[in-house]
Amino acid sequence: MAPTDGRRSIFDCQNSTWLPDAVLVRTEQGEASADISVNRAFDGLGTTRAFYREVLDRNSIDDHGMRLDGYVHYGASYNNAFWDGQQMVFGDGDGVMFTDFTSSLDVIGHELTHGMTEHVAGLEYRNQSGALNESMSDVFGSLVKQWSLEQTAEAADWLIGAEVFTPGIEADALRSMKAPGTAYDNATFGKDPQPDHMSKFVHLPDTEEGDNGGVHINSGIPNKAFYLTATGVGGFAWEAPALIWYEALKASGPTTEFQEFADKTYLMAGELYRTGSVEQQAVLAAWREVGIRISGVTAAQRRGRRRATIIGDDNSHEGDTLAVLARQIETLSSQVTALTKEVGTLKGKRVATGPGLPASSRPGNSRSARSENS
């Protein structure tokens, strides 16, 4: 990687909120700092940059080597981290409710992905498009962590910001992708308001007080859909599921909503891994479980495709399915040949058999923010 491709620089705000006065404390050429927040921010930016490059084949946030600037010790006891459209900013937390936000790799990945989403699709930060924006950040933030730890979808915790609460706060994390609405339930913050199904969609005003139409709340629905897709496919979520979601994001626009995005993931799964594949079926089932039916897919088609998938049995998926199908074709061919001979005898002439069915193939898997708050 060239030095300018996603070059990292970390600045110390020294508890000020005026970024131009921040002091440069670490660069690509510099040594590690004595300040753990500086090092965690530097490493988190680097891990996310490597994930974009190796998994998504993307050169930094904008795919053109955009530099990665991080600002630590922002404000006094500031309880958040955010991407402001140009750089990543970290608060130290107040030590009562929140700790240093550089401690959470998935939060770093989340915030940087706001920048990626801005460059890829420009999803408007309001209502359903805004909730998709937040969900994309949760999805790829979680994947950065899973990829760095080499975790399977089944082994991952699917929590966002599990490290940011102090021990005195009874909370698992900021959000749970596996079980939206269960990340916390305490006297300080109340109960996690995220829904996990369209029937529980929260309608809020498109105002700052209304969370821009519930962008941090309703993101639980597409979050759950990605979790279900990943566990439905199995293995590493940063492989097929990540590529499906990334390609669907690339095909999205500023006002894309849940239904349109769901349809895109289904189409992308078919393009990348074959129509009716395990991956496409996992996408179909995942969105259905959160209350979104893929457009143009009938109940009969869903039942038929499920039966086709089940033929394979166990975990060998398409390989077993094709093997069974080949045996069925061989048996049928023998029957046709025998019948041909009988008919030829009766009619006194030879009857030609039809062409055989072509074999299917599956592509190999590859490992491949504006001011939104976490």
N, C-alpha and C positions, 0 to 999 in steps of 0.2 A: 504494500500500500504506500502510495506517495505521501510524504509528510504533510502536504496540504489537504489531503482527502480526509475530511472530518477532524482536522487538527484541534486538539483539546487545549483549553486555557482555563485555569481556575482563578477566580478573583475573591478576595476577602472584603466583604462590605463593612466589617468592623462595627456591626450593629446599626449601620445607617441604612436608609432606604433609598439613598441617592446613588444609583449605580455608577455614574461617571467618576465618583470619588473612590470607588473600590480599588484595592491594591492587587496587582498581579502577583500570585504566590506560587503557581506551578504551571509549567508548560511541558510539551512533549520532550524537550531537551533537558529539562530540569530534573533534580533529584526528588525523591519522595519527601513530603513535608512532615514536620513534627506534629502537625494538626491533623487529627484523624478525620475530621469532616472534609478537609481538602482532599485527602487521599481517597476517601470513599466516593466523593463526587467525581474525581478524576477516573477512578476505576469503573464506576457505574456508567459514565459516558462512554468509556472504552468498550465495555461489554456490550452495551446497546449498539454501538457502532459496528462491532464485530458481528453481532446477530443480523443486523440489516445486510451486511456485506455477504456473509456466508449462507444465510438462510433465504433471504429475499433477493440476493444479487443486486443490492441497492447501495449506492455510494453516498452514505450519510443521509441526513434528513431530506434533502432536496434532490438526491440522486446525482448531484454534481459536486460532491465533496464539501458541502457546507461546513464551515468551522463550528465547533461545539464549545460554546462558552458557558461556564458554570459560575454562579455567584453564591457563596456560602455566608453564613452568619448575617443573613438579611434581617434588618430590624431588630428590635428587642423582644425576645421571647415570641417570635412570630410563629404562629401555628399553621403553617402550610408550606407547600412548594408549588411552583407554577412555571409554565412556559409562556413567555410574553410575546412570542412571535419571532424573537431573535436569539434569546438565551434562556438558560435554565436557572431558576432562582430557588434557593433553599432557606427555609427558616430553621431556627434552632429548637423550636418548641418552647413551651413555657415551663417544662419540667414537672408540671402538675397533671396536665391531661396528655400532652404530646411530648415526644422526645425529638431529637435531631432527625430531620427528614432525609438526610443523606444516608441513613441507616437502612433504607428500604430500596432494594434494587428494582422491584417491580414498580415502585412509585417513580423512580428515575425513568424507567422504560415507558411508563404511562405518559409522563409529561413530554418526553421527546417525541412520542408517537403523535401527540397533538400537532407537532410540527410536520411530521410525515403526512398525516391526514390532510393538513392544510395544503400541502404541495400536490398531493395525489388527487384528491376529490373536492377539496374546499367545502366540506360539509358544514352548512350553516349551524352556528351554535345556538340552536333554539328548537324547542319541541322535538319531534321524532328524529329529525336530522341531527340535532344536537345530542340526543341520547345515543344515536349511532356513533357520533364523534367520540363521546365518552366511552362507549363500549369498545370501539377499536383500540383506544388507549389501554383499557383494562386487558383486552385480549392479548395485545402484543407486549404489554408490560409483564403479564404473567408468563408469556412465552419466553421472554428474555431470561427470566429467572429459571424456568424449567430447562431451557437450553443450557444455561451456565452450570446447572446442577446435574444435567443429563438425566432428568426425571421423565418417566413415562406419564401419560395422562392419568393413569390410575394411581400413581404414587404422589402426584402433585397435590398441594393443599388448595389450590385455586382461590387463595385469599389475596386481596390487594391491600398492602400497607399493614401487614401483620406486626411489623416492628415499630410502628410509629406511636402507639399508645404506651403510656407509662404503666408500671405494674399496678398502680393504684386504680386504674380504670378497668372495669370488667368489660372487656371487649376482645373479640378475636381479631378484628381487622376493620378497615374502612368499609370493605365490601367482600361478599362471597360470591364468586361466579358459580360455584357448585350449588349453593343454596341461597339465592338472593332473599334478603329479608331476615337473615339470621346472624349477620356479622356482629351485631351488638344489641344489647337490651339492658339499659341501666338508667339510673336516675339522672345522670348528667346529660346524656344524649337522647334518651328515650329509646324507642325500638327502631331498628333498621327499617326504613320505609320502602325498600326496593320490592317491586313485584316480580314474580317469576312466570307470569302468564298474562296474555292480553286481556283476560277478563278482569284483571286487577290493575289495569293501566291507570295511572294517577294523572288526572287532568288538573293542571296548574296554569296560572296566568303566565304569559310570556314577559315576565318582569324579573328584575334581579331578586326581588323577594320571593318570587315564584320559581326560582332556580331555572330561569329562562324556559319555562314550560316543563320543568322536571327532568332536566338532562342527566343529573346525577342519580335520579330515582328510577326512571323508566329504562335506563341502560341495563337494568337487571334482566330484562326480557331477552335481548340479543346476547347478553353475557351467558345466560343459561343455555341458549341455543348453541353457542360455540362449545361450551363444556360438554353438552350431550353429543354433539358431533364428534368431538375429540375422543370421548370414551366409547362412542359407537364404532369408530374406526379402530381404536386401540393403538398401542405403541406410543410413539412420540407425537405430541400435538403440534410440534413445530414443523412436521413434515406435511402430509397431505392436508390436514385441516387448516394450517397456517397459509399454505399456498392458495387454497380455495378462497379463504377470506380476503387475502391480499389481492387476488385477481378480481374479486367482486368489488373491492374498494376502488381499484383502478377503473372499473367500468361504471362507477357511481358518479353523481354530480352533487352540487350544493344542496339540493332539496330532496335528495333520496330519502325515502322513509322505510319503515320496517318491511312492509310487504314487497316493495321493489328490491330491497337488498336481499331478502330471503330468496326471491326468484333468481336473482343473479348468482347467489351461492350455489343453487341447484344446477343452473346452467353451466357454471364454471366447473363444478364437480364432474358433470358429464363430459365436458370438453377435455378436462385434464386426465380423467380416470375411466372414461367409457360410460355411455348411457347404461343405467341399471347396475352400475358397479357398487361395491360395498360402500365406497366413499359417498356416492350420490344417494344411496339409500339411507345412510347415516344422516346426511343433511336433511333429507325429506322428513325422516322421523323426528329429528331434533326440533325443527320448526313447528311441526304438528303438535309436539308435546307442550310448546309454549303458546299454542293457540293461533298459529299462522299456517294456513294451508298454501302450498305452492300453487301458483296460478297454472291452470291448464292440465293439472294432473288429476284424473278422475279416480274415484274410489276403486273401480275395477282395475285400473292400471296399478294403483298402489298394492292391491291384493296380488295381482299377477306378478309384479316385480318382487314382492316379498317371497312368493313361492319360488321364484327363480333363484333368489339368493339363498333360500333355505336348502336347496338341493345339495349345495356344497358341504354343509354340516361342519361342525367343529370350528377351528380357526384357520383352515386352509383357504377359505373364501373362494375366490374365483378359480383357483387351480383345481380344486375338487369339483366345482361346478362344471368346468370344461371337460374334465375326465369323465364324469357321468354322462354328459351330453355326447361325447365321442363314442362311448359304449352304446348309447341309445341309437346313434346314427348308424353304427356298424351293424347292430341288430336289424334295424329297419332296412338297411341296404341289402342284407342277406335275404330278408323277406321279399323285397322288391325283385331281387334277382330270381328267386324261386318262382314268384308269380309271373315274371316275364317269360320264363321257360314254359310255364303251363299255358299262358295265353298264346305264345308262339306255336306251341303244338296244336292248339285248338284252331288257330287261324291259318296255320301253315306258313307263317312268315315270322321273321325276327322283329322284336320290339326293342328300340333303344331306350336305355335308362337315362334319367336326367342327371344334371351335374350335381356334384356334392356341395354341401354348405361350406362357406369360407370359415377359417378359424379366427376367433377373436383374440386380441392381444391387449395387455395392460401396460401402460408406461411405467417405468421404474420410479420409485420415490426418490426425491432428492433432498439432501439436507440443505437441503439447499445450503400552535399551539397558540399563536395568539395567546391571550392571557386566560387560558382555561385552568382552573384549579384542579387539584387531584380529587 
